[in-house]
């Protein structure tokens, strides 16, 4: 009976470890990082009609910098 408990414990811990590694690998994939960054900064790209052209360019520059920062790309 003691051997069964040890085997069950090993199986549970190894299963949890495998699921954790799989989740982290999927969560940190470049495609998923890009999707999260796009959703996070998508609201910055919405054009409001009452904004001037210069103000709109500043908003786009800020959103672009934030997106690159989110993606982990170094800025010049």
PESULHU-V744091 format. One record per residue. N is the residue number from 0. RES is the residue in three letters. PHI is phi as a letter, one per 30 degrees, with the letter a starting at -180 (999 if undefined). PSI is psi in degrees with one decimal (* if undefined). OMEGA is omega in whole degrees, 0 to 359 (none if undefined). Layout:
n=N res=RES phi=PHI psi=PSI omega=OMEGA
n=N res=RES phi=PHI psi=PSI omega=OMEGA
//
This chain:
n=0 res=UNK phi=999 psi=-35.8 omega=180
n=1 res=UNK phi=d psi=-36.3 omega=179
n=2 res=UNK phi=d psi=-37.2 omega=179
n=3 res=UNK phi=d psi=-40.7 omega=179
n=4 res=UNK phi=d psi=-41.1 omega=178
n=5 res=UNK phi=d psi=-43.5 omega=179
n=6 res=UNK phi=d psi=-41.5 omega=180
n=7 res=UNK phi=d psi=-41.3 omega=179
n=8 res=UNK phi=d psi=-42.8 omega=179
n=9 res=UNK phi=d psi=-42.2 omega=180
n=10 res=UNK phi=d psi=-42.2 omega=180
n=11 res=UNK phi=d psi=-47.9 omega=181
n=12 res=UNK phi=d psi=-39.6 omega=179
n=13 res=UNK phi=d psi=-35.8 omega=177
n=14 res=UNK phi=d psi=-44.3 omega=178
n=15 res=UNK phi=d psi=-39.2 omega=178
n=16 res=UNK phi=d psi=-45.3 omega=179
n=17 res=UNK phi=d psi=-43.6 omega=179
n=18 res=UNK phi=d psi=-38.8 omega=179
n=19 res=UNK phi=d psi=-45.4 omega=179
n=20 res=UNK phi=d psi=-41.5 omega=179
n=21 res=UNK phi=d psi=-43.3 omega=179
n=22 res=UNK phi=d psi=-47.7 omega=181
n=23 res=UNK phi=d psi=-37.0 omega=178
n=24 res=UNK phi=d psi=-42.0 omega=179
n=25 res=UNK phi=d psi=-42.5 omega=182
n=26 res=UNK phi=d psi=-36.7 omega=183
n=27 res=UNK phi=c psi=14.6 omega=177
n=28 res=UNK phi=d psi=148.8 omega=182
n=29 res=UNK phi=e psi=-35.0 omega=180
n=30 res=UNK phi=d psi=-43.5 omega=181
n=31 res=UNK phi=d psi=-35.2 omega=176
n=32 res=UNK phi=d psi=-43.7 omega=180
n=33 res=UNK phi=d psi=-43.2 omega=178
n=34 res=UNK phi=d psi=-44.2 omega=180
n=35 res=UNK phi=d psi=-40.5 omega=180
n=36 res=UNK phi=d psi=-39.8 omega=179
n=37 res=UNK phi=d psi=-44.5 omega=179
n=38 res=UNK phi=d psi=-37.0 omega=183
n=39 res=UNK phi=d psi=-38.9 omega=185
n=40 res=UNK phi=c psi=12.5 omega=179
n=41 res=UNK phi=d psi=-34.7 omega=181
n=42 res=UNK phi=d psi=-24.7 omega=178
n=43 res=UNK phi=d psi=-24.2 omega=185
n=44 res=UNK phi=c psi=-3.0 omega=180
n=45 res=UNK phi=d psi=125.9 omega=184
n=46 res=UNK phi=d psi=121.8 omega=173
n=47 res=UNK phi=c psi=135.4 omega=185
n=48 res=UNK phi=d psi=-25.6 omega=183
n=49 res=UNK phi=d psi=-2.5 omega=181
n=50 res=UNK phi=d psi=143.0 omega=179
n=51 res=UNK phi=d psi=166.7 omega=181
n=52 res=UNK phi=d psi=-41.3 omega=180
n=53 res=UNK phi=d psi=-42.1 omega=179
n=54 res=UNK phi=d psi=-38.3 omega=179
n=55 res=UNK phi=d psi=-39.2 omega=177
n=56 res=UNK phi=d psi=-38.3 omega=177
n=57 res=UNK phi=d psi=-41.8 omega=179
n=58 res=UNK phi=d psi=-42.7 omega=179
n=59 res=UNK phi=d psi=-40.0 omega=178
n=60 res=UNK phi=d psi=-43.1 omega=179
n=61 res=UNK phi=d psi=-43.5 omega=179
n=62 res=UNK phi=d psi=-38.2 omega=179
n=63 res=UNK phi=d psi=-43.8 omega=178
n=64 res=UNK phi=d psi=-42.6 omega=179
n=65 res=UNK phi=d psi=-38.4 omega=179
n=66 res=UNK phi=d psi=-46.3 omega=179
n=67 res=UNK phi=d psi=-38.4 omega=177
n=68 res=UNK phi=d psi=-42.9 omega=179
n=69 res=UNK phi=d psi=-40.0 omega=181
n=70 res=UNK phi=d psi=-14.7 omega=180
n=71 res=UNK phi=i psi=22.1 omega=179
n=72 res=UNK phi=c psi=127.4 omega=181
n=73 res=UNK phi=d psi=142.8 omega=181
n=74 res=UNK phi=c psi=145.8 omega=183
n=75 res=UNK phi=d psi=* omega=none
//
